[in-house]
Amino acid sequence: MNALRNILVLGHHDVRLFLRDRGSYIWLFVVPLAFTYFLSYAARGPGGPADARPALVLDNRDTGFLGAVFARELGEQGLTLRAPDEAGDAPRGITVPEDFTQRVLARRQVTLEFFTIEGSDMGMAQIVAIRLFRTLLALNTRLARHAIDDPDRAPTEESLIALMESAPSVALDVSHAGHKPRPVGFAFSLPGNLVGYLFLNLLVFGGASVAAGRRGGVLRRLAVSP
């Protein structure tokens, strides 16, 4: 109990000495908030904390309806689509060829160009790749289901959208292990970084006052006559 009391007394006097300088108010209250504000941009997520939606550059050159269906499926799989001239911080992009619908209806293989944007976040690029794989799997599954249900008719935009909106036979409910979703942005930066920066300022200025006391001989006098 006495040890805790001594710690509180030392902390109290350290803060009191720290606040004697008016410039310390800026370092104690203004600078930590500014530091936390800018650092929150580094920890922000693409979307909400419970449902991150990374960006994907979509260059849709298809002249048919399957390009629009593919774009809608990308959005359903949790991707935010951006035009090629508005890439922003999108880590990856995909190019849909002009004959995409024509080749699919002719039951011929079609290749989509998936590319990585230079200087992007590789961790987020992996998430985009996984969701793109899920999109291609979902689109191929709907085409296969349409071929099984109605083998004599070619798929149309309306029939594929109806399959997208139908209830799945098996649903997977994914949630975070904790009671709350992972924090991003200000929710991530504010608690830990703000407290850490405040303690850093107090320790730096407290150490400076101890060093000044040592140079002035205060510590030697306290050692002789505490």
SEDREN-298330 format. One line per 5 residues: number of its first residue (from 0); their letters; for each residue x negated, y, z negated of C-alpha. Coordinates in Angstrom, 1 decimal, m for minus. Layout:
// residues N
NUM> a> X Y Z ~ ... $
This chain:
// residues 226
0> mnalr> 0.0 0.0 0.0 ~ m2.8 2.4 m0.9 ~ m4.6 1.6 2.4 ~ m1.4 2.4 4.4 ~ m1.1 5.7 2.4 $
5> nilvl> m4.7 6.6 3.2 ~ m4.1 5.9 6.9 ~ m1.0 8.2 6.9 ~ m2.9 10.9 5.1 ~ m5.7 10.8 7.6 $
10> ghhdv> m3.3 10.8 10.5 ~ m1.4 13.8 9.0 ~ m4.5 15.9 8.6 ~ m5.8 14.9 12.0 ~ m2.6 16.1 13.6 $
15> rlflr> m2.7 19.3 11.5 ~ m6.2 20.1 12.6 ~ m5.4 19.2 16.1 ~ m2.4 21.7 16.2 ~ m4.5 24.6 14.9 $
20> drgsy> m5.6 25.2 18.4 ~ m2.8 26.6 20.6 ~ m4.2 25.0 23.7 ~ m3.6 21.6 22.0 ~ 0.1 22.0 22.4 $
25> iwlfv> m0.3 21.8 26.2 ~ m2.4 18.6 25.9 ~ m0.1 17.0 23.4 ~ 3.4 17.8 24.9 ~ 3.0 19.1 28.5 $
30> vplaf> 0.2 17.0 30.0 ~ 1.5 13.6 28.8 ~ 4.9 14.3 30.3 ~ 3.3 15.4 33.6 ~ 1.1 12.3 33.6 $
35> tyfls> 4.0 10.0 32.9 ~ 6.1 11.7 35.7 ~ 3.4 11.2 38.3 ~ 2.6 7.7 37.2 ~ 6.2 6.7 37.4 $
40> yaarg> 6.0 7.0 41.2 ~ 3.2 4.3 41.2 ~ 5.5 1.9 39.3 ~ 8.7 2.6 41.2 ~ 10.4 m0.3 42.9 $
45> pggpa> 12.2 m0.4 46.3 ~ 15.8 m0.3 45.0 ~ 17.2 m0.8 41.6 ~ 15.5 m2.7 38.8 ~ 17.9 m5.7 39.2 $
50> darpa> 17.8 m5.8 43.0 ~ 14.7 m4.6 44.7 ~ 15.3 m3.9 48.4 ~ 11.9 m3.6 50.2 ~ 11.9 m1.7 53.5 $
55> lvldn> 11.5 m3.3 56.9 ~ 10.9 m1.6 60.2 ~ 13.3 m3.0 62.8 ~ 12.6 m2.4 66.5 ~ 15.8 m3.8 67.9 $
60> rdtgf> 15.5 m3.9 71.7 ~ 18.2 m6.4 72.3 ~ 20.9 m5.5 74.7 ~ 23.4 m8.0 73.4 ~ 25.4 m8.5 70.2 $
65> lgavf> 23.0 m10.9 68.4 ~ 20.6 m8.0 67.7 ~ 23.2 m6.2 65.6 ~ 24.2 m9.5 63.9 ~ 20.5 m10.1 63.1 $
70> arelg> 20.2 m6.6 61.6 ~ 23.3 m7.2 59.5 ~ 21.9 m10.4 58.2 ~ 18.6 m8.7 57.3 ~ 20.6 m6.3 55.1 $
75> eqglt> 22.6 m9.2 53.5 ~ 19.2 m10.8 52.5 ~ 18.1 m7.7 50.6 ~ 16.1 m5.7 53.1 ~ 16.4 m1.9 53.8 $
80> lrapd> 16.1 m1.4 57.5 ~ 14.2 1.6 59.0 ~ 13.7 2.8 62.5 ~ 10.2 2.7 64.0 ~ 9.8 6.5 63.9 $
85> eagda> 10.9 6.5 60.2 ~ 8.6 3.7 58.8 ~ 7.7 5.5 55.6 ~ 6.2 3.1 53.1 ~ 7.6 0.0 54.8 $
90> prgit> 5.0 m2.8 54.6 ~ 6.1 m4.8 57.6 ~ 8.2 m4.7 60.8 ~ 9.8 m6.9 63.3 ~ 10.5 m6.5 67.0 $
95> vpedf> 13.6 m8.1 68.6 ~ 13.1 m8.6 72.4 ~ 15.5 m7.4 75.0 ~ 16.6 m10.9 76.0 ~ 17.3 m12.1 72.5 $
100> tqrvl> 21.0 m12.6 72.9 ~ 20.6 m14.0 76.4 ~ 18.0 m16.6 75.4 ~ 19.9 m17.7 72.3 ~ 23.2 m18.2 74.2 $
105> arrqv> 21.2 m20.2 76.8 ~ 19.9 m22.3 73.9 ~ 16.3 m21.4 74.7 ~ 13.6 m20.6 72.2 ~ 13.0 m17.0 71.5 $
110> tleff> 10.0 m15.4 69.7 ~ 10.3 m12.4 67.4 ~ 7.2 m10.3 66.8 ~ 6.5 m9.9 63.1 ~ 3.8 m7.4 62.3 $
115> tiegs> 2.1 m5.8 59.2 ~ 1.7 m2.1 58.9 ~ m1.9 m1.1 58.2 ~ m2.5 0.2 54.7 ~ 0.8 m1.1 53.2 $
120> dmgma> 1.3 m3.0 49.9 ~ 0.5 m6.6 50.6 ~ 2.4 m7.8 47.6 ~ 5.6 m6.2 48.9 ~ 4.8 m7.5 52.4 $
125> qivai> 5.0 m11.0 51.0 ~ 8.5 m10.3 49.6 ~ 9.5 m9.0 53.0 ~ 8.2 m12.1 54.7 ~ 10.1 m14.4 52.4 $
130> rlfrt> 13.4 m12.5 52.9 ~ 12.8 m12.5 56.7 ~ 12.4 m16.3 56.6 ~ 15.7 m16.5 54.7 ~ 17.3 m14.3 57.3 $
135> llaln> 16.1 m16.5 60.2 ~ 17.2 m19.6 58.3 ~ 20.7 m18.1 57.6 ~ 21.1 m17.0 61.3 ~ 20.1 m20.4 62.6 $
140> trlar> 22.4 m22.1 60.2 ~ 25.4 m20.1 61.3 ~ 24.6 m20.8 65.0 ~ 24.4 m24.5 64.2 ~ 27.6 m24.4 62.2 $
145> haidd> 29.4 m22.7 65.1 ~ 28.1 m25.3 67.5 ~ 29.4 m28.0 65.3 ~ 32.8 m26.4 64.7 ~ 33.4 m25.2 68.2 $
150> pdrap> 31.0 m26.9 70.6 ~ 32.9 m25.9 73.8 ~ 32.6 m22.1 73.1 ~ 29.7 m19.8 73.0 ~ 29.2 m17.9 69.7 $
155> teesl> 30.5 m14.3 69.7 ~ 29.8 m11.4 67.3 ~ 33.2 m11.8 65.7 ~ 32.8 m15.5 65.1 ~ 29.3 m15.1 63.6 $
160> ialme> 30.4 m12.2 61.3 ~ 33.4 m14.4 60.2 ~ 30.9 m17.1 59.2 ~ 28.8 m14.5 57.3 ~ 31.8 m13.3 55.4 $
165> sapsv> 33.1 m16.8 54.5 ~ 32.4 m18.2 51.1 ~ 29.3 m20.5 51.0 ~ 29.7 m24.1 50.1 ~ 26.8 m23.8 47.6 $
170> aldvs> 25.9 m20.5 45.9 ~ 22.7 m19.7 44.0 ~ 23.0 m17.2 41.1 ~ 19.6 m15.7 40.4 ~ 19.0 m13.5 37.4 $
175> haghk> 16.1 m12.3 35.2 ~ 15.0 m14.5 32.2 ~ 15.5 m11.7 29.7 ~ 18.6 m9.8 28.8 ~ 17.6 m6.8 30.8 $
180> prpvg> 16.1 m6.4 34.3 ~ 12.5 m5.5 34.7 ~ 11.9 m1.7 34.3 ~ 10.7 0.3 37.3 ~ 9.9 4.0 37.8 $
185> fafsl> 10.5 6.2 34.8 ~ 11.9 3.3 32.7 ~ 8.6 1.6 33.2 ~ 6.3 4.6 32.8 ~ 7.9 6.5 29.9 $
190> pgnlv> 7.7 4.3 26.8 ~ 4.2 2.8 27.0 ~ 2.3 5.4 29.0 ~ 3.7 8.4 27.0 ~ 2.8 6.9 23.6 $
195> gylfl> m0.5 5.7 24.9 ~ m1.4 9.1 26.3 ~ m0.4 10.8 23.0 ~ m2.6 8.5 21.0 ~ m5.4 9.0 23.5 $
200> nllvf> m5.3 12.8 23.0 ~ m5.2 12.5 19.2 ~ m8.1 10.0 19.2 ~ m10.2 12.2 21.6 ~ m9.6 15.4 19.7 $
205> ggasv> m9.9 13.6 16.3 ~ m13.2 12.2 17.4 ~ m14.3 15.6 18.5 ~ m13.5 17.0 15.1 ~ m15.5 14.2 13.4 $
210> aagrr> m18.4 14.9 15.7 ~ m18.2 18.6 14.9 ~ m18.2 17.8 11.2 ~ m21.2 15.6 11.5 ~ m23.1 18.3 13.3 $
215> ggvlr> m22.2 20.8 10.7 ~ m23.2 18.6 7.8 ~ m19.7 18.2 6.5 ~ m19.9 14.4 6.5 ~ m23.2 14.4 4.6 $
220> rlavs> m21.7 16.7 1.9 ~ m18.6 14.5 1.6 ~ m20.9 11.4 1.2 ~ m22.7 13.1 m1.6 ~ m19.7 14.7 m3.3 $
225> p> m16.4 13.3 m1.9 $
